[in-house]
Amino acid sequence: MKITYYGHSCFGVEINGKHLVFDPFITPNELASGIRLSDVKADYILVSHGHEDHVADLVALAKLTGAKVICSWEIFVWLGKQGISNVHPMNTGGKVKFDFGNVKCVVAQHSSSLPDGTYAGNPMGFVVESSEGSFYYAGDTALTYDMKLIGEYRKINFAFLPIGDNFTMGVDNAIIACDFIKCGDIIGMHYDTFGFIKIDQKEAIEKFEKAGYRLNLLTIGQTIEK
């Protein structure tokens, strides 16, 4: 798998020849000014919840690429009003097989509304399982005991976890989440974009190392392989 960081919580994952994009927030992010939306490849767009810093480019990218959007029922209805019809609605606990692999929707403890104030349903995380490996994209979430279910029932090769604190769990709780999901190869997200979520990156990496885990903090535009 190839993973490209587009800033904040937005990642592209190339898996089994398909391009997945998570929570597209690029053009309003000053830190991602070097990324052009027209250069972002997407066959699928997975949306964890409706907040603007996760959906700002959702409609534009869906129209630009024709990608299928995977999201909550409420966001599905909202997208229909925006003229987006290639959408697959899901909800927490559900699993669907797509041509790249399986998507399982899991609990995320957060809030969710769309930029116009529309209710966006429950927030979600995603477990993606494929012949190339499996990973957990947590979305915006607090540390929850439900994460233990992921570790007990699924083999995760790596995970995307929020570490910025304030609106989501921070570094210390993310380390506990590693224990719960039984995965120690972590890609950090939802940090440093705004003043509310600034972190000490060196300290964060050292804390993970001390716990026996690895925290990957990518630079915007960077692509790595897993």
RAPE-V384578 format. One record per pair of residues at least 6 apart in sequence whose ideal C-beta (glycine too) atoms are under 7 Angstrom apart, sorted by sequence separation. I is the first residue (numbers start at 1). J is the second residue. If there is no record, write none. Layout:
BEGIN
[[I | J] [I | J]]
END
This chain:
BEGIN
[[5 | 11] [6 | 12] [26 | 32] [48 | 54] [61 | 67] [90 | 96] [96 | 102] [113 | 119] [114 | 120] [128 | 134] [150 | 156] [162 | 168] [164 | 170] [178 | 184] [191 | 197] [192 | 198] [208 | 214] [218 | 224] [4 | 11] [12 | 19] [13 | 20] [47 | 54] [62 | 69] [95 | 102] [96 | 103] [113 | 120] [127 | 134] [128 | 135] [162 | 169] [163 | 170] [190 | 197] [192 | 199] [208 | 215] [3 | 11] [4 | 12] [12 | 20] [47 | 55] [79 | 87] [88 | 96] [95 | 103] [112 | 120] [163 | 171] [169 | 177] [178 | 186] [191 | 199] [12 | 21] [26 | 35] [95 | 104] [112 | 121] [127 | 136] [3 | 13] [27 | 37] [69 | 79] [112 | 122] [205 | 215] [11 | 22] [26 | 37] [47 | 58] [76 | 87] [94 | 105] [112 | 123] [125 | 136] [126 | 137] [163 | 174] [204 | 215] [1 | 13] [2 | 14] [10 | 22] [93 | 105] [125 | 137] [174 | 186] [205 | 217] [1 | 14] [9 | 22] [10 | 23] [45 | 58] [76 | 89] [92 | 105] [110 | 123] [125 | 138] [161 | 174] [1 | 15] [9 | 23] [10 | 24] [91 | 105] [92 | 106] [125 | 139] [136 | 150] [10 | 25] [69 | 84] [90 | 105] [92 | 107] [108 | 123] [124 | 139] [9 | 25] [10 | 26] [45 | 61] [71 | 87] [73 | 89] [108 | 124] [123 | 139] [125 | 141] [161 | 177] [201 | 217] [8 | 25] [45 | 62] [69 | 86] [72 | 89] [108 | 125] [123 | 140] [68 | 86] [69 | 87] [70 | 88] [71 | 89] [73 | 91] [106 | 124] [107 | 125] [7 | 26] [21 | 40] [42 | 61] [68 | 87] [72 | 91] [105 | 124] [106 | 125] [6 | 26] [37 | 57] [66 | 86] [68 | 88] [70 | 90] [134 | 154] [136 | 156] [8 | 29] [21 | 42] [24 | 45] [40 | 61] [105 | 126] [106 | 127] [134 | 155] [135 | 156] [138 | 159] [141 | 162] [7 | 29] [19 | 41] [45 | 67] [47 | 69] [62 | 84] [104 | 126] [134 | 156] [135 | 157] [138 | 160] [140 | 162] [159 | 181] [168 | 190] [186 | 208] [19 | 42] [37 | 60] [42 | 65] [44 | 67] [47 | 70] [59 | 82] [103 | 126] [104 | 127] [127 | 150] [134 | 157] [135 | 158] [136 | 159] [137 | 160] [138 | 161] [7 | 31] [19 | 43] [20 | 44] [21 | 45] [22 | 46] [23 | 47] [37 | 61] [43 | 67] [44 | 68] [45 | 69] [46 | 70] [47 | 71] [133 | 157] [135 | 159] [138 | 162] [159 | 183] [7 | 32] [18 | 43] [23 | 48] [42 | 67] [50 | 75] [59 | 84] [103 | 128] [156 | 181] [158 | 183] [161 | 186] [163 | 188] [6 | 32] [18 | 44] [20 | 46] [38 | 64] [44 | 70] [142 | 168] [143 | 169] [164 | 190] [37 | 64] [101 | 128] [102 | 129] [127 | 154] [140 | 167] [141 | 168] [142 | 169] [156 | 183] [158 | 185] [159 | 186] [160 | 187] [161 | 188] [162 | 189] [163 | 190] [164 | 191] [186 | 213] [188 | 215] [7 | 35] [12 | 40] [25 | 53] [28 | 56] [47 | 75] [101 | 129] [140 | 168] [141 | 169] [157 | 185] [158 | 186] [161 | 189] [162 | 190] [163 | 191] [171 | 199] [184 | 212] [186 | 214] [188 | 216] [6 | 35] [12 | 41] [25 | 54] [27 | 56] [101 | 130] [151 | 180] [158 | 187] [160 | 189] [167 | 196] [184 | 213] [185 | 214] [186 | 215] [187 | 216] [188 | 217] [27 | 57] [92 | 122] [100 | 130] [101 | 131] [108 | 138] [110 | 140] [143 | 173] [147 | 177] [151 | 181] [166 | 196] [167 | 197] [184 | 214] [186 | 216] [23 | 54] [25 | 56] [26 | 57] [108 | 139] [110 | 141] [150 | 181] [151 | 182] [166 | 197] [187 | 218] [25 | 57] [92 | 124] [108 | 140] [109 | 141] [148 | 180] [165 | 197] [175 | 207] [24 | 57] [70 | 103] [108 | 141] [109 | 142] [143 | 176] [147 | 180] [164 | 197] [171 | 204] [175 | 208] [6 | 40] [24 | 58] [143 | 177] [147 | 181] [109 | 144] [164 | 199] [178 | 213] [78 | 114] [163 | 199] [171 | 207] [175 | 211] [24 | 61] [107 | 144] [175 | 213] [107 | 146] [21 | 61] [78 | 118] [106 | 146] [163 | 204] [106 | 150] [8 | 53] [9 | 54] [74 | 119] [75 | 120] [136 | 181] [74 | 120] [75 | 121] [74 | 121] [72 | 120] [73 | 121] [72 | 121] [72 | 122] [140 | 190] [72 | 124] [44 | 98] [55 | 114] [48 | 108] [49 | 110] [51 | 112] [50 | 112] [49 | 112] [50 | 113] [52 | 115] [50 | 114] [158 | 226] [157 | 226] [50 | 120] [49 | 120] [49 | 123] [48 | 123] [49 | 124] [48 | 124] [48 | 125] [46 | 126] [18 | 99] [18 | 100] [16 | 100] [15 | 100] [16 | 101] [15 | 101] [49 | 139] [48 | 139] [49 | 140] [48 | 140] [133 | 226] [16 | 130] [15 | 130] [16 | 131] [22 | 137] [16 | 132] [15 | 132] [1 | 132] [1 | 133] [11 | 160] [9 | 162] [31 | 193] [29 | 193] [9 | 189] [8 | 189] [9 | 190] [8 | 190] [8 | 193] [35 | 220] [34 | 220] [35 | 221] [34 | 221] [32 | 220] [31 | 220] [5 | 218] [7 | 220] [6 | 220] [5 | 220] [5 | 221] [5 | 222] [4 | 223] [3 | 223] [2 | 223] [3 | 224] [2 | 225] [3 | 226] [1 | 225] [1 | 226]]
END
